[in-house]
Amino acid sequence: MVGVESIVSRDVPRHALLIDPADQTPDVAAKRAIAAAMAGSSMILIGGSSGTDSDNVDRTVVAIREALELIEWAATQDSDAQTQGRIPIILFPQGANALSPNADGITFMMLMNSTDPRFLIGEQVAGASYIKKAGIRPIPMGYLICAPGGKAGEVGKAELIKPGDVKRVSSYAAAAELFGFQLLYLEAGSGAATPVSQDLISAARRSTDIPIVVGGGIRNGATARIAVEAGADWIVTGTLGEEFENADELREVISELIISMRSNE
């Protein structure tokens, strides 16, 4: 199994592609995952806030895994190729009904600013036995939904964190670390008109040493770079991947985004 230990380490800023099984077929998802991997992405996240179930999640995970393993094998046949190994496929589930035993790991998360116990502990309890039996590596994660929030905020019944709520996000970040979470995810919502504010990311960074993941509303390298400069360790894009039918175009766009977010300029 692919190791996932590096996911919770703080190194160079990294990119993850979020794939929603409800929005694309497994074959299309696999092509997009290959494009992301070849562009330099470091993780594939599988999930969505609605419309996913264990059937379409598992079919998507299997298709992506087989495609990435084929690419990895092909690279080993080229003596001049530099092989990095298969990037991990990690579940980012809406709940216990959207799991797959074929994933490398799962973000075992608490939606910390939800008003519904279901997302604080209920879904976690419902899925825990399955995850243990399947041997899926859990990655404990604190999940915070920031304004505008989108579908994720609506479904998760979140008390959205506003751009000026720096004290509030600082307290959540500190609590996430004390809970023992290995990641903190700041989410603006899929396709958000505006990303998580730089002030919120900076405040969270000052309050915790665990890796910070930022997603929602990031469509280009400049926006990703702002988040990285504020303290983000992971940049997640989802809607961006769905905007390109051509895998070569997607690869180029993701590659440029990664270069930009790692630039010192």
N, C-alpha and C positions, 0 to 999 in steps of 0.2 A: 504494500500500500504506500502511496505517496505520503511523505512526511508533511505535517502541517505546522511543525514547530516554528518555522520561520515566520509564519503569519503573525505571531504575537511578539515578534522582535522588532526593535526600532532600528532601521538601517536607512537606506536611501528611500525617498518617497516612491510608493508603488501604486500601480493601477490595477483595478479589478473590473471586469465586465460583468454586469448583472443581467442575467437572462431570465425572462418571465415565460414559463412554459405555456401560459394561456395566450400569449401574443404571437407565437411562432411555432412551426412544426419542429419536431426533433431534428430533421435533416437541416433545416435552415439554422437552427440553434447551433448545430455542430459546425457548420460552415463559418458562422460568426465567431464561435469559440476558437477555431483554428486561426482566423484572421487576427484575433486579439492576442493569441499566444505568439504568433509570428511577429507581431508588432512590438512585443515586449511586455505584455500584461503578465501579472504574477499570480492571478487567481481568477477563477470563474465562480460567480455566485449564482445559485439557482433558487428563484422564488418570486413571489409577487404578493400584493396585498389582497388580491381577490382572484377567483377563477382558477386557482390551482388545486390539484388533488394528487394523491399518491401515484395515480396512474400516469398522468401527463408529466409529473415531476420525474418519475423513475424512467420513463421512456426517453425523456430529454437528457437525463444524467447518463444513461447507457449510451446514447448516440454520441454525446460529447466525449465520453471516456474512450469509446472505440476509435473515434476520429483522432483524438490527441495521442493515443497509443500508437496508431498507425504512423502519424507524423514523427513521433519519437523514434519508432523503429526505423523509418526511412532515413532519419538523420544519422543513425548509428552505422548505416551502410555507406555513408559518405565519409571517407577518411579526412576530408578537409573541413567537414562541418563541425561546429562547436555545439555540443549537445548540453542543454541545461536541465534535461529531465522534464517529465510531464508536470505541468502546473496543476495545483490542487483544485478539485471541484468541491465546492462547499455549499451546503444547503443554507438558504436564508428564508426559512419557511414562514408562511402566514399562520401556521398552527400545526397541531399534531396529525392533521389529516393530509399533510403534503410532504411526506418523507420518502426517502429512498435508501435502501441498504447498500446501494452501489456508489454512494458519494464517499469522498475521502474524509469529510468532517461536516459539522453542523454548527452554526452560530446558535448556541444554546442561550437565548437572550431573554432579558426582562425589558418590556416596554415601560421604562421607569416613570414616565409622566402620563401613563394611562389612568383613567378613572375606573377602569373595569378590571376586577380581580382576575378575569380570564387571561388577560395579557400580562399580568404581574406574576401569576403562579399557576393558573388553571391549565393552560395549554402545555406548560412545561411538565406538569405532573402527568397529564394525559399521554405525553409522548416519551417519557423517561424510560419506561420498561422496554419499549420498542428499540430505542436508541442503544441501550445497553446490550440487548440481545443481538442486535445487528452489528455491534462492534463499531458504530460510527463514532469518530473522535469528536467529543464536544469541545467547543471553544466558548467558555462563559463570556457573555457580552452584555454590557449595558446599552440600551437603545433609547435614544431621545429624539422625538419628532419636533422639529422647529417649524415656525411659520415659513411658508404658507401651509405646509403639511400635506396637502393633496389627499388622495385616496387613502394613503397610509394613516394619516391623522384621523380621517373620518372613521375608517374601519376600526382603528385601535382606540378610539374614543380618548384621544390625547388632549391634555391641556397644553396647547402649543407653547413653545418657548419663543418669545418675541425677540427681534433683533437687539433690543436694549436690555434684555433680562440677563445681564452678565453675572450678577450675584447668584441668581437662581441656577444658571448652568454651571457655575463654579461649584456650588453645593452638590449638584448632581454628579459632577465629575469626581469630586472627592469621595462621595458615597459609593460610586462605582468601584473605585480603587479599594475602599475598605470592605466592600462585599467580596472582593477577590476576583472581580471580572478581569479578563485578560485583554479585552478590547472595549472601546467606547465609540459608539456610532452616533454621529449627528446627522440627522436625515431631514431634508427640506421637502421631500415628497417627490415621487416620480414625475418627471416633466415639469417641475416647479418653474415658475416664471423667474424667481430669484433664488439663488443658492443660500446656504447657511451663511450668516454674516461673519465677516472677518473678526469682529469683536467677540462673538460667541466662541469661535474656535480658539482665539487667543486666551480667553478667560478659562476655558476648559483645559487648555494646555498648561496654564500656570498652576492649575489645581491638581493635576495628576501626571504621573510618569508613564501610564500605560498608553499603548498606541491608540491614536484617534483616527477613526474612519469617517470620511465626509462624503455624502452623496446627495443627489437631487439638484437639478438645475445647473449642472456643470456640463457645458457644451463645447468648450474649447480649452486650449492650453493656457490662455491668459487667466481664465477663471480658476482653473485647477492650480495655477501657480500662486494665486492669491491665497487659496486655502492652504497650500503647503507652507507658504511664508508665515501664515498665522499659526501653524503648528500641526497640520494634518500629516499623518503618516501614510494613509491610504486614501486614494481618490476612486470613487465608484461612479461609473456611468452606466446607464441602462437604456434610456430613451435614445441616446446617441447611437447606440448599436442598431436600433430598429429603423433608423432613418436611411440606412444604406442597404440596398439589395445586392449590390456588387461587393463581394468579399475583398477584392483588391482595394477598392475605394475605402472600405472600412478599415482595413489594415493600415493604409496610409494615414487616415485621420487619427487613429489611435496612436500610431507611432509618433506623429507630430505632437499630439497632446502630451505624451510621456516625455518627449524631449523638452517641451516647453515647461512642464511642471518641475523638471529637474534642473532647469537652467538657472544660473546664478545672476542672469541679467534682469 
